[in-house]
């Protein structure tokens, strides 16, 4: 079940008098009134590639971001990201890898608020409602909000270690996080009042490192050139039957896929100057974030060069 539909089902359960916090009922109401997007694995991969690129380029591209809607929701299967980062990531047994993860953004222009949501794998004979972070992310893309104590933890994390030998890129990475402030939400303050400061930092660590992923998705959704495609999924027919059975209605949403198909990218030759240019060998140009003036777009990976491929055999000895 999609995360958005699980929230609707949990909210309906709470309306029957079940001991469910009001946050799900409030979330369901807010999500009914906004566009909702389901990212496929290729969009998730592109977002990860953007977030792993040079932070200085990423930070500069953030100057072009404006929220496309005053409120919208995004979700994806976390297995897509988990597969890509499996080589460098060791899961914390206290934090199982979620089945699905998403966020709800509310704001206007270059300011807003992010609510993080995720669904953990089910456990036998145990209720498994979605998780809502008790911390909201309040962001202002034109601000610089000091948070040096938290950034020390970011520098020691996997993403920070990628740039530990480049002070310029590491500082640019920190600048990305300085556009935000993580603060307990209204219901989160009540929830956190039952825990000590150590547990508060534990809950904050669930979402603190995910900020760049939100910005990467926003860069893809607001690119100046066609980067993603939208396929609306209408649930009205199935909802008629569900309404008769008095079960929670499903959310309609838009599937988000990459605009450029793999075969097209594979056949495309890079000729930016519109003249015949021969490369010394055939090689793959990795995807990158292009910028010009106040516009940005994603250039997908493509094969460049001419000539025949050469087969090489390497003998490895101990």
N, C-alpha and C positions, 0 to 999 in steps of 0.2 A: 504494500500500500504506500502511496506517496505520502511524504511528510505532511503536506498541506491537508490531505484527507484524514490523516491520523489525528491532526489537531482538531478538525471538525468533529470527528467521532468522539474524541475525549471531551470536547465542549458539550456535546449532546449528552454524554454520560453524566457530566456535572450538573446539567439542568434537571436530571431525574432525582437529584438529592444526594448523589454520590459525593464522598469527601474529596472533591477535586478543586484545586485552587481556582479562583476567578480569573486567573491570568489566561487560561485557555479559552474561556468564553469571550474575553476581551480580544484576544488574538484572532479568534474565528470571525468576530464582527469586523475587525479592521481588514482582514485578508479578503473578505467577501467583496469589499469595495475597491479593489485595486487589481492591476494586471499581475499575472503570476507567470513565471518563466521556469521551464525545466531544461537544464543544460545537458547536452549529450557529451559523450566521452571526448570528442574532438575539441569542443569548446573548453572543456575542463583542462585538456592537455595544453591548449594555447594559453589559457590563463596562467598555468604553472610555468610555461616557458617565459611568459612576460615577467612573472614575479622572480624568476631566477636570472633574468638579464641584469645588465648594469643598473644599479639603483640611481645613478646620476641621470641616465636617459629616462628612466621610469618617472623620476621626480619631475623632470622637465615636462614630460608628456601630461602629467597631472594638471598642468595649468589649463588644459583644454577641457577638463571634465566638468560637465554640468549634469545634474540629475535629470534623466529623461522623463520622469514622472514624480509627482509629489509623494506618491506611496506605491511601492511595488515589492513583490516577493520573488526570491530566486532560490532554487534548490537543485541538488544533483546527487547522484549515487557516490558515496565516498570511496567505493571500491575503485573508481576511476583514478582518483588521486593516490590512493594507497598503493595501487599497482606501480605508479610512476616513481614513487619515492621509497619503495621498499628497500632499495639498496642502502640507503643512508638513514633509515629510520627504524628505531627499536620501540615497539609499542609499550606504553606504560600499562602494567596489569591492572592498575586502579582506574585507567581511562581506556576502556575498550574502544576499538575503532568503530565509529557509528556506521549504520547501514546507509543512512541518508543525512545530509546536512544542508542547511540553508539559512537565509537571513531575510529580514523584513526591513526595508529602508523607508524612512519617512522624513521628508525635508523639501527644500526648494533651492534651486540654484546650485551653490557650492557648499551648502551647509545641510546637516541632517542628523538623523539618529538611526543607529543600527541595532536591531534585536536579533540575537543569534538563536537558532533552533537546531536540534538534531535528534535523531532516533537511534537508540542503541539496539544491538541484536537482541531478539527475544530470549528470555530464560524460561525454562519449563515451570509451569504453575505459578508464575510471578507476574503481576500486572506490569505492563511495559508502556506507560504513557510517554509522549515525547518529552524531551528536555528543553527547557527555556533558560538561557543564561540569566542569572540575577544581575548581571552587569550589562548596561547599555553602553554603546560606543557613540559618543557625541563628537562629530567631526566637523571641521571647518578647513577646507582645502587651502585657504589663504592665511591660516593662523600658524603660529609657532608656539606650542604649549610645552613647557619644560616638564620632563618626567624622567630624569636621569637615573633614578634608582631602578625603575622598571626597564630602562634601556640597557642596563648592565646585564640583566638576564637575557635580553634579546641578543646581545653581542656574543653570549656564550652558547646560544642555541645554534641549530644546524644552519639556518640562513645567515646568521651573523658570522659564523666560522668560515663561510665561503669567501668573505671579503676581509678576513682578519689581517691580510698582508697589504691591503690597500686602504689607507686612512681616508682618502677622498671618497671612495665608494661606501665605506663603512659609515661615514658621517652623512652621506646622502641617504643611506638606508635608515638611519635614525631620524632624519628629517621627515621621512614618510610617516613615521609613527608620531612625530610631533604635531601632526595635523589633527590629532584625536585626543580625546579624554575618556577614560573608562570610569564610569560611575555607576553605583547601584541604581536600579530602576525603583519605581514606587513599591512594587511587590517584592523586589529583591532586597530592599532594606529590611522588610519584615522577615524574610527568609534568612538573611545573614545574621539577624539578631540572635539566632539560636546557635551560632558558631563563633569560634575565636578568630583572631587575626590570621593565624596560620592557615585555617581552612578558607578564609576569604581569599588569600593569595592563591590557594589551590584552585578555587573556582574561577578566579581571574585568569589563571594560566590556561584554562580551557580555550579561551578565545583571543588572548592578547596577541599571539603570533599570527592570527588569521587576517589581520587588517589588510595586508597587501593583496590578499586574494580578492577582497571586495573591490579594491581599486582596479585590479586587473580585469575583473568582470565588467566594471563600469567603462573601462577603456575599450573593451570589445563591443559593448552595447552602444557606445556613443561615437564609434569611429566615423571619420568623415567619408570614407569609401565603404562600399558594401563589404562587410566582414562576416556578419552572421545573417542567417535566414530564419524566419519565424513561421511555424506551422501551427495555426490555431487548432486546439482539440476541444470540441464542443461536447459537453456531457448532458445536454438538455434531454435527450431521449432516454438515457439510462436513469436520469434523475426523476422522470415522470413515474417510472416503475418503483424507484426507491421511495418517492413521496407517498405512493399508495401503501407501501409496506411500513411507512413511518420510521424509516431509517435515515441517518444523516445523508444529506445531499453531497455529491462529489463536486470538487472545484473544477471549473474549466481552467485551461492554461494554454500557454504557447510553448511548443518544443523549439529549442534554439539549437541550430546546427551551424557549422561553418559554411560560409558562402562559397569558398573555393574548394572544389572537389579534389581529391588526391590525384586522380588520373590527369586532370587538367594541369595541376601544378607540376606533375612529373614531366609532362611534355613541353612545358613552357620554357623558352630560352630567355635569358636575361639580356636585353639589348636596350638599356636606358637611354642611349644617345641616338637610337634609331639608325644605326649603321652597322655594317658587317664587322663583327669583332670576333676574333678567334682566341680562345683560351688555350694555354699549353696542354691542358688535360681536362677531361670531364670531371666535374666535382659538384658536390651538393652544397648549395647556399642555404644556411639555416634561416628559419623565420626570424624576423626582427621588427621592431617598432619604428616606423618611419614618421617623421615630423616635417611640416613645412608651414611656416607662418603660425596661424592659430588653429591648424588642423593636424590630426594624427590618424594613422591607420596601421593595420598589421599587414606586413608582407609575408606571405606564406613561403615555406621552403620550396626550392626548385632546383632542377639540375641545370648546370651551366657548362658551356664548353662544346667542343666538337671533336670528332675522331672516334676511334674504336676503343672499347674497353680492353684492358690488358689483364690477363690472369697471372697472379703471382702465387707461388707456393713458398712458405717459410718453414724451415725446419727448426724446431726448438729443442735444445738439448739442456740437460741439467748441468 
